[in-house]
Amino acid sequence: MRNSAAKGELIGYFGIEISEADSRTGWIFLVVQDVHQGKGLGKEIMMYIMEEAPSVGLEVLKLMVYTENKPAIELFQKFSFRKERVSIDPETGKSSYLMSRTIS
């Protein structure tokens, strides 16, 4: 995602990776640079993902989010994602929630 007002500056990126174990499950990754957060970009991206995911046969969406990232957790919960479990990265020691939701 590029910001034309900032001369092509990269302000974030997102995507969905189809699970190798189950082609009906997609893993979301979404990053918005700190200086561009709070402007509704995450919400717009999530609306786009929710609209497009069924068209590629996805029935379940999953993602990982750091437990301290309260704004992102709140955003995902607004899109009906639920916390499934917590995992800890052995390299960084940071904890993350696995969140998921079904698509109807």
Residue pairs with C-beta under 8 A, 6 or more apart in sequence:
1 10
1 11
1 12
1 13
1 14
1 32
1 41
1 45
2 8
2 9
2 10
2 11
3 9
3 11
3 36
10 33
11 32
11 33
11 36
11 41
12 30
12 31
12 32
12 33
12 36
12 41
12 45
13 29
13 30
13 31
14 28
14 29
14 30
14 31
14 45
14 49
15 28
15 29
16 26
16 27
16 28
16 29
16 49
16 53
16 56
16 58
16 61
17 26
17 27
17 29
18 25
18 26
18 27
18 56
18 58
19 25
19 26
19 27
19 62
22 60
23 57
24 57
24 58
24 59
24 60
25 58
25 59
25 60
25 61
25 62
26 53
26 56
26 58
26 60
26 61
26 62
27 61
27 62
27 63
28 49
28 61
28 62
28 63
29 63
30 42
30 45
30 46
30 63
30 72
32 41
32 42
32 45
37 71
38 71
42 72
42 75
43 75
43 78
46 75
46 76
46 79
49 61
50 79
50 103
53 61
53 103
54 103
58 103
59 102
59 103
60 100
60 101
60 102
60 103
61 81
61 100
61 101
61 103
62 98
62 99
62 100
63 76
63 81
63 98
63 99
63 100
64 87
64 96
64 97
64 98
64 99
65 72
65 73
65 76
65 96
65 97
65 99
66 72
66 94
66 95
66 96
67 73
67 86
67 94
67 95
67 96
67 97
68 94
73 83
73 97
73 99
76 99
79 101
80 101
81 99
81 100
81 101
82 99
82 100
82 101
83 97
83 98
83 99
84 97
84 98
84 99
84 100
85 97
85 98
86 95
86 96
86 97
86 98
87 95
87 96
87 98
88 94
88 95
88 96
89 95
89 96
